[in-house]
Structure formats: C-alpha cells, structure tokens
Amino acid sequence: MRRPIKYQLLKLTIPAAGSFPINAEADKAYKQITGVHYSCTDINALKDSVFSKFEIDNNEIFPEGFEVKMILTGQEVPPDDRFYRINERAEGSTIIIVFKDAGNAGTYPYNAYIYLRLENPINNDNRA
C-alpha cells in the first residue's frame, strides 16, 4: 500500500548569482500537491532572492518577483506546519520554476531545496 503523503525534492546547486530554471514532473502516483517549502545551505542567500516563475501545469503559484523567504520557516516550526499550502493536481503535472539568486550568499556554491508535499486522499468509507 502506497503511503498517503510523499515529499518530492527539487534540488538546485547555485554556483553564483543568476537565474536557475527547474523543469520537473510531479510524481504520477500522487493526486494532489498540497504544499511547498524552501530551504537552503546559506541563509544569507535569501536576501533579495526571488522566484521569477513558479508554475504547476501553467497555473501561476507565485508571481514574478515573489520573495523566496516567504516560504521558508525556522527549525522551531513543526515539520507538518512548514509547508505553504496549495492545492494543485500532481499526477505527472509539469512544474516550471525559475529561481533568481541575488548574489548575497556568504559562499558559493550552495544548495537550494524546494520540497513539494504530495498527497493521496485516504478513503475512510468502509461501506460496502
């Protein structure tokens, strides 16, 4: 039996300031993308870093210029509460993201991680 929740990781290695595209596909075995979370290995890199594009199946999730720090949480936040809630179809959906680093990282390269929370509804209907 497949787990009802999966976390799909989109990882970027950022070598220097600039724009970095991600083209991915959501796991076909899951029905919904219910959350997005960002983390990185250099917290200084967040200053002025934005998404130039963030779309799932041509639906804009975040507008151009959306500050990445808006979907980051600290370690004091419980893991289940760290995700910015969305409700988009998974099932192989096309994910297009353009991450723009503003050049404020303490050191390059650093890693940026975008986590997608994928879910399948649990059917609790036991009626025959």
Helices and strands as residue ranges (DSSP letters): E 5-14, E 18-25, E 32-40, G 43-46, E 50-56, E 59-62, E 66-67, G 68-71, G 79-81, E 84-89, E 94-101, E 110-119
